[in-house]
Amino acid sequence: MADVTQSWTARLAELGIALPPVAAPVAAYVPAVRTGSHVHTSGQLPFVAGTLSITGKLGAGVSETDGKAAARTCALNALAAVDALVGLDSIVRIVKVVGFVASAEGFTGQPGVINGASEFLGEVFGDAGIHARSAVGVAELPLGSPVEVELIAEVR
């Protein structure tokens, strides 16, 4: 497992993962802000190469498997935002993840969907990726995205 003395950039390379370019904001905000020893990311959508990779709602056309993959992509995009601001290797630990899931009426699997982000962060950061979390069902998300993820990282 990875630890806080390891290079997170090297860990991503070991996993065969490249950070994407930071997704351009779709409104009046910045991708990430540092305050003290924490970086807060804005909500990240599952953009791949500048295009939303999936649209729709969980429980109405989007499978839990696809939602979980989208949450993983959102977490990767959040790491790109942290990297662009302070450098990935400055991360001490992931403190909190907040995930929003566009949910059809009656869909209650939000925690499983957001596990896509949580499990990915654990794979990259090991014990330093264990975090507090919220997984919230919502009626709609920007651009028709099924998932949005934001995180708080403690940094050096």
TATAPE-V895835 format. One line per field, one symbol per residue. ss: DSSP state (H for helix, E for strand, L for the rest). phi: phi as a letter, one per 40 degrees, with the letter a starting at -180 (. if undefined). burial: 1 if it has 16 or more other C-alpha atoms within 10 Angstrom, else 0. A space follows every 10 residues. Layout:
# TATAPE-V895835
ss: ???
phi: ???
burial: ???
This chain:
# TATAPE-V895835
ss: LLLLLLLHHH HHHHLLLLLL LLLLLLLLLL LEEEELLEEE ELLEELEELL EELLLLEELE EELHHHHHHH HHHHHHHHHH HHHHHHLHHH EEEEEEEEEE EEELLLLLLH HHHHHHHHHH HHHHHHHHHL LEEEEEEELL LHHHLLEEEE EEEEEL
phi: .cbccccccc cccdcgbbcc ccccdcacab cabcbfcbbb ccdbcccbfg bccabhbcga hbcccccccc cccdcccccc ccdccbgdcc ccaccabbbb bcbcdgcbcd dcccddcccc ccccbfcccc acabbbcbca bdggccaabb abbcbc
burial: 0111001110 1100000011 0110000000 1111000111 1111111100 0001111110 0101011111 1111111111 1110110111 1111111111 1111000011 1011111111 1111111111 1010111101 1000111111 111110
